[in-house]
Amino acid sequence: IYPSGGAGIARVSPSLFNAYTADDKRKAVTFITSYVYNGVTTNLSVTDPDPTKAVSFQKLWDKTAKTSGGEGTSIPVLRYADVLLMLAEALNEANSGPTPEAYAALNRVRTRAGLASLSGLSYQQFKEAVWLERRLELTFENGRRFDLVRTGRLVDAVKAENSFSRNATIQPFHNLLPIPQNDMDANPKLVQNPGY
């Protein structure tokens, strides 16, 4: 997702939008793909550089809000689907491959989304299926960066995302959170040689 410059509007990257299959029920509630104004329907796009014609995020948008900004709902801290996906991933790691319980946890999330259950996957295939499911199920819930960092995929994921003429510059040290300036000012020896 990229800020568009307009208040409350963000452009959705094609890689995220296209990761949802047509039968995934989450796609329709996650994105705004068209709108009607004065009886005219405008279809939105994930490739049009004009932010006013861009597919936008609506997952946590409270459409009943009476303010002009369309206030969002509360952002979830932890959801049951997140717990199920953590369990599936942990069981796959602990057993060097998916167990029946790991499949049950992953497939419970997929079934709710209208997707077919998975089976017969290798250790690596199952791991990647869980990572994809986390991206789709938990999108816009502020966990993607942490998933990419903990799985060692942040740098590659950012470099691969080049929609809207984006030229991302990222380096391995971006996996780390920044040290607050106040702390560095208070102790100049805190960062003598960061090694980057």
HELIX and SHEET records of a PDB file:
HELIX    1   1 PRO A   14  PHE A   17  1                                   4    
HELIX    2   2 ARG A   26  THR A   30  1                                   5    
HELIX    3   3 PRO A   51  LYS A   53  5                                   3    
HELIX    4   4 TYR A   80  ALA A   94  1                                  15    
HELIX    5   5 PRO A  100  ARG A  112  1                                  13    
HELIX    6   6 TYR A  123  GLU A  137  1                                  15    
HELIX    7   7 ARG A  144  ARG A  150  1                                   7    
HELIX    8   8 LEU A  154  ALA A  160  1                                   7    
HELIX    9   9 SER A  163  SER A  165  5                                   3    
HELIX   10  10 PRO A  172  ASN A  175  5                                   4    
HELIX   11  11 GLN A  181  ALA A  186  1                                   6    
HELIX   12  12 PRO A  188  VAL A  191  5                                   4    
SHEET    1   A 2 TYR A   2  PRO A   3  0                                        
SHEET    2   A 2 ALA A  10  ARG A  11 -1                                        
SHEET    1   B 2 PHE A  31  ILE A  32  0                                        
SHEET    2   B 2 SER A  56  PHE A  57 -1                                        
SHEET    1   C 2 SER A  34  TYR A  37  0                                        
SHEET    2   C 2 VAL A  40  ASN A  43 -1                                        
END                                                                             
